[in-house]
Amino acid sequence: MPHPSSPLQIFVRAKKKINDIYQEVEEYVGEALLFLEGSNQGGKLLALTEEMEAVKGPQCKVAGIKEVLARDHMKVAFFGRTSNGKSTVINAMMGDKILPSGIGHTTNCFLQVEGVEGNEPYLTTEGSTEKQSIKGIGQLAHALCNNRLGDSTLVRIHWPKSRCPLLRDDVVLVDSPGIDVSESLDDWIDKHCLDADVFVLVANSESTLMNTEKNFFHKVSSRLSKPNIFILQNRWDMAASEPEFLNEPNTEQSEVRKQHMERTTAFLVDELKVVGSGQAGQRIFFVSAKEALHQRLGEAKGVPVNSAGLPEGFTSRYFEFQDFERKFEECISKTAVITKFDQHTRRGQDHRQVCVEVGHCVGGVMERAAELRSERLRLRDDLWARLDHTEERLHDLTSQMKEKICSIVEDVERRVSNALNEEIRRLSVLVDEFSEPFHPDPLVLTVYKRSLHTHVEAGLGSNLRARLSSALALNIESSQQEMTNRMLSLLGSEKREMAATLLPRREPFEVLYRLNCENLCADFQEDIEFKFSLGLVALVQRLMGKASSRILNSRHKEQVPRSVPMTPMTPSNEPAFPTAQDDWSIISRFAVAAVGSQGTMGLALALGLLFKTVGWRLLVLTGGMYGCLYAYERLTWTNKARERTFKKQYVGHATRKLRLIVDLTSHNCSHQVQQELSGTFARLCRLVDESTSEMQRNVRTLEREAGQLEEAAAAAKKLRNKSHYLASELEVFQQTYLATEE
């Protein structure tokens, strides 16, 4: 009976081991395939196409081998002539009456006994999975049954493993019909014998081997290379009842035994050539299956053995039956390991190579991942260095550009101020160029002034542009070009193309002066009424004005030092005689008022004094000349004279007003230049900031990719090491279960 140290356990352990190995191989190949497929996602493309195909190929093969291994078992086929006791031998080996047995042709079909989990036995017929009661075995398999099956039909008997230790070790026992009652021997061999590990020929020891038996096994031997055959000389108990055939009673070396041994040995060695002469004795046994079955049924029921009531020679026959079971177990385990697993381990040589190749594939991925990771880290370090250099250069350039922009703005402000002052001094020329019709009528004069404002504003703007625009535009363009070139050196090639659209500008930069003479001179009030130049009021005003001017100039010259600070007039730096101008203006107004108030009395006194002094002729002559001068001036006071006076007054008024906005205009122009240069620099800085932000994003992307590649390399290394482990497992299995058995 099988036990933990039974030879059958070798097959069980080998089957479990090789199933575990192929399970690991299948998982490994699937894991490697998933890894290779995943390594090509996200644009990484770490696995080559040929590597993917090299892993996909063995996946189905390994799954097929696993499926075959799961079905593999140790198969023993029992053959012999009708009523030689094949079913009884199987029942004795299982220790229970499972198969139908009896006198004559009993078994009509193939009966396969295999173990099943559970406590209830059942049977299934060929081509059906329906579970039938075990009690129906007699109706299906007995030759005397009317509803019998064909002789090549297979009935599977599922017997609980708990009730038969032999079935626990993946042993399958196949009972067959008598080979002397069927002509379907070739069909039997093809259908039921090609996958059998051991054949047991149950012969009748009361007769010799028949040609029917020999012919069947000749056919088996022609289909299979050296099949493992055991020959049981059954019913050996009948020989004990014929002592006349025994040379020495109670010995096994009888003439009959010797005869059977010689003939069966010759059959195995000389005819079939499946074993050598020295091994033939280990394949031939003289037993009584019926006695062994009764003994084991009694042991199962707990009936004590009564040696006094046992037939003569029972003990030796029972021991030989047990010896057959032991040799049978050794042979079937050894044979099944070789027949079932050798082909898989030979395939395993290929699959061991597959493991190695898969390991090479994932190893290639590991190497490429490591190389890409090193490249990513190098690019990251280069980007960090470039980013630091860019930020440092940007800081320096920002300081330098700010200083340059301030310098240009100050230069523009100075140039605009000088040019505007120069144009203000030449304002009379510009006003004289205005040639629209002039008339003192208020409505016409309003239109005339509006046109003059426009003419002066346009002329000043045109003159300023002629003086400044080219130089300013050239200076600004050169500054922008320098700024752009220096900033472009901080950008990559793709950003340089974007920056090229900023400068040079499509249109040159032009300063807008915005003088707005109409609003500036809106308070201008012309005085074009006729005034005699030698009138008393004009003379007094002229004399008073010159005198006051001389007095003020003399006093200023005495009080102002050589170096005049250009500071506005404040209480702390007012002149020493602030009231001199006011005093003379009061005197002049008083004199004019005095002359006008005396009227005729004054004139009479003056004429009387002159008459007495120079005579009437001189007075008449002087009066005539004075009258002529008055008449001349009055007659020449035409629209042209009025226009000249108007323009002169306008020039004076506009000059004063324009001088007030020189600083404002120059500052406004410099502000425009500052905005233009600052805007260009800001756009360039924005491009640099975008470039640095992109570099920072690229750095983070490279770090993330380097981390992913590091994980991929680690996973590939783990898979590569696993391939070596699985290859060594297959080699260890072959050395453990196959190399020692050859």
Buried (B, 14 or more C-beta within 10 A) or exposed (E): BBEEEBBBBBBBBBBEBBBEBBEBBBEBBBBBBEBBEBBBEEEBEBBBEEBBEBBEEBBEBBEEBBEEBEEBBBBBBBBBBBBBBBBBBBBBBBBBEBBBBEEEBBBBBBBBBBBBEEEEBBBBBBEEEEEBEBEBBEBBBBBEBEEBBBBBBBBBBBBBBEBBBBBBBBBBBBBBBBBBBBEBBEEBBEBBBEBBBBBBBBBBBBEBBBEBBBEBBEBBBEEBEEBBBBBBBBBBBEBBEEEEEBEEEEEBEBEBBEEBBEBBBBBBBEEBEBBEEEEBEBBBBBBBBBBBBBBBBEEEEEEEEEEEEEEEBBEBBBEBBBEBBEBBBBBBBBBBBBBBBBEBBEBBBEBBEBBBBBBBBBBBBBEBBBEBBEBBBEBBEEBBEBBEEBBEBBEEBBEEBEEBBEEBBEBBBEBBBBBBBEBBEEBBEBBEEBEEEBEBEEEEBEEBBEEBBEBBBEBBBBBBBEBBBEEBBEBBBEBBEEBBEBBBEBBEEEBBEEBEEBBEEEEEBEBEBEBEBBEBBEEBEBEBEEEBEEEBBEBBBEEBEEEBEEBBEEBEEEEEEEEEEEEEEEEEEEBEBEEBBEEBEEBBEEBBEEBEEEEEEBEEEEEEEBEEEEEEEEBEEEEEEEEEEBEEBEEEBEEEEBBBBBBBBBBEBBBEBBEEBBEEBBBBBBBBBBEBBBEBBEBBBEBBEEBBEBBEEBBEBBEEBBEBBBEBBEBBBEBBEBBEEBBEBBBEBBEBBBEEBE
